[in-house]
Amino acid sequence: MMQKVVHHKGGQNMKAKRKIVTTYICKTCKTAYSSKKACEACEKLPVEAAVAKVGDKVTILEQRECLMSNKHYIARGVISGVSGALPPDTEYELKWLGGRPDRLNTHVRSYGVAYKCPRCGEKREHFVFAPEFVVQKNGSAKKSEKNHATGIKH
């Protein structure tokens, strides 16, 4: 269940007005809410299952740009970290990730991908969501969104 946090604002002087602010923290994504109802609604949202683990080889689908040569390339690297559940970002999901119904209003995960720029050799790390990369399995690529089409936990 949610965590209730009470903050006291105002001076310690007896004449100063004190204001008590109550914040509710979602146990799933750690987002702070000012109302208990909004926090409970967030906690009821499902959580996307992890589609890759640390050490998995992946290809980021969106082209990257080398800062040294101004040339574009496809980044291939290794998952360096997987976030815990993050609050849903409906605008991002609709605008950039195609608005798949199984991802809308769902806590999602972010994946750190460590890779080396093939143009200049600089080591980089970029954080992406599941639909933005392809997991390499046995020499062939499978879109991560196919891997988690049914992977939402309630």
C-alpha positions as CSV (number, residue, x, y, z in Angstrom):
1,M,0.0,0.0,0.0
2,M,1.0,3.6,-0.3
3,Q,3.3,5.5,2.0
4,K,2.0,8.7,3.7
5,V,4.6,11.4,4.2
6,V,3.8,14.5,6.3
7,H,5.9,17.7,5.8
8,H,5.8,20.7,8.1
9,K,6.4,24.0,6.4
10,G,7.0,27.2,8.1
11,G,9.3,28.6,10.8
12,Q,10.0,27.2,14.2
13,N,9.0,30.6,15.7
14,M,5.6,30.3,17.5
15,K,4.4,33.4,15.6
16,A,5.1,32.0,12.2
17,K,2.3,30.1,10.5
18,R,2.9,26.4,10.0
19,K,1.4,24.5,7.1
20,I,1.2,20.7,7.1
21,V,1.5,19.1,3.6
22,T,0.6,15.5,3.2
23,T,2.2,13.6,0.3
24,Y,1.3,10.1,-0.8
25,I,4.0,7.9,-2.4
26,C,3.1,5.2,-4.9
27,K,4.8,2.0,-3.8
28,T,5.2,0.9,-7.4
29,C,7.0,3.8,-9.0
30,K,7.8,6.1,-6.0
31,T,5.9,9.0,-7.5
32,A,4.6,11.6,-5.0
33,Y,0.9,12.6,-5.1
34,S,-1.0,15.2,-3.1
35,S,-4.1,13.1,-3.0
36,K,-4.7,9.6,-1.7
37,K,-7.1,8.8,-4.6
38,A,-4.5,9.7,-7.3
39,C,-1.8,7.6,-5.5
40,E,-4.2,4.6,-5.2
41,A,-5.1,4.9,-8.9
42,C,-1.4,4.8,-9.8
43,E,-0.7,1.8,-7.6
44,K,-3.5,-0.1,-9.4
45,L,-1.8,0.3,-12.8
46,P,0.0,-2.9,-14.2
47,V,3.7,-3.1,-14.5
48,E,5.5,-4.0,-17.7
49,A,7.6,-7.1,-17.4
50,A,11.3,-6.7,-18.1
51,V,12.0,-7.8,-21.7
52,A,15.8,-7.8,-21.3
53,K,18.3,-8.3,-18.6
54,V,21.8,-6.9,-17.8
55,G,24.3,-8.3,-20.3
56,D,21.8,-8.9,-23.1
57,K,23.1,-7.7,-26.5
58,V,20.8,-5.2,-28.2
59,T,20.4,-2.9,-31.2
60,I,18.8,0.5,-30.7
61,L,16.4,1.1,-33.5
62,E,16.7,4.9,-33.8
63,Q,19.8,6.1,-35.5
64,R,22.4,7.9,-33.3
65,E,24.7,10.7,-34.5
66,C,28.5,10.8,-33.9
67,L,29.4,14.0,-32.3
68,M,32.9,14.0,-33.9
69,S,32.0,13.1,-37.5
70,N,28.3,14.3,-37.8
71,K,27.5,10.9,-39.3
72,H,24.6,8.6,-38.3
73,Y,24.9,5.0,-37.2
74,I,22.9,2.2,-35.6
75,A,24.0,1.6,-32.0
76,R,24.7,-2.0,-30.9
77,G,25.6,-2.6,-27.3
78,V,24.8,-4.3,-24.1
79,I,22.1,-3.7,-21.5
80,S,23.9,-2.1,-18.6
81,G,21.0,-1.6,-16.3
82,V,17.2,-1.9,-16.0
83,S,15.1,0.6,-14.1
84,G,12.4,-0.2,-11.6
85,A,8.9,0.7,-12.6
86,L,8.5,4.2,-13.9
87,P,5.2,6.1,-14.0
88,P,3.4,6.0,-17.4
89,D,4.0,8.9,-19.8
90,T,1.0,8.7,-22.1
91,E,2.1,11.6,-24.3
92,Y,5.5,10.0,-25.0
93,E,3.8,6.6,-25.6
94,L,1.3,8.1,-28.1
95,K,3.7,10.5,-29.9
96,W,6.9,8.4,-30.1
97,L,6.2,4.8,-29.4
98,G,3.0,4.3,-31.4
99,G,0.5,4.1,-28.5
100,R,0.2,0.4,-28.2
101,P,-2.8,-0.3,-25.9
102,D,-0.9,-2.8,-23.7
103,R,1.7,-0.1,-22.8
104,L,-0.7,2.8,-22.3
105,N,-1.5,3.5,-18.6
106,T,1.1,0.9,-17.6
107,H,4.2,1.4,-15.4
108,V,7.1,1.0,-17.8
109,R,10.9,0.2,-17.5
110,S,13.9,2.0,-18.9
111,Y,17.0,0.2,-20.1
112,G,20.5,1.5,-20.1
113,V,22.4,0.5,-23.2
114,A,26.2,0.8,-23.2
115,Y,27.9,0.9,-26.6
116,K,30.8,2.3,-28.5
117,C,30.4,4.7,-31.4
118,P,31.5,2.9,-34.5
119,R,32.7,6.2,-36.0
120,C,34.9,7.6,-33.3
121,G,35.1,4.8,-30.7
122,E,33.8,6.9,-27.9
123,K,32.0,4.9,-25.1
124,R,28.4,6.0,-24.5
125,E,25.3,5.0,-22.6
126,H,21.8,5.7,-23.7
127,F,18.5,5.0,-21.9
128,V,15.6,3.6,-24.0
129,F,12.2,2.0,-23.5
130,A,11.4,-1.6,-24.7
131,P,9.9,-0.6,-28.1
132,E,13.1,1.3,-29.0
133,F,15.5,-1.6,-29.2
134,V,15.9,-5.1,-30.5
135,V,17.3,-8.0,-28.4
136,Q,19.9,-10.1,-30.2
137,K,19.2,-13.8,-29.6
138,N,21.3,-16.6,-31.2
139,G,22.5,-14.3,-33.9
140,S,19.0,-13.1,-34.9
141,A,17.1,-10.1,-33.7
142,K,13.7,-10.1,-32.2
143,K,11.9,-6.9,-31.5
144,S,11.6,-6.4,-27.7
145,E,7.9,-5.4,-28.2
146,K,7.2,-8.8,-29.5
147,N,8.9,-10.4,-26.5
148,H,6.7,-8.5,-24.1
149,A,3.4,-8.5,-25.9
150,T,1.9,-10.5,-23.1
151,G,4.4,-9.7,-20.4
152,I,2.4,-7.2,-18.4
153,K,2.1,-8.0,-14.7
154,H,-0.9,-7.0,-12.7
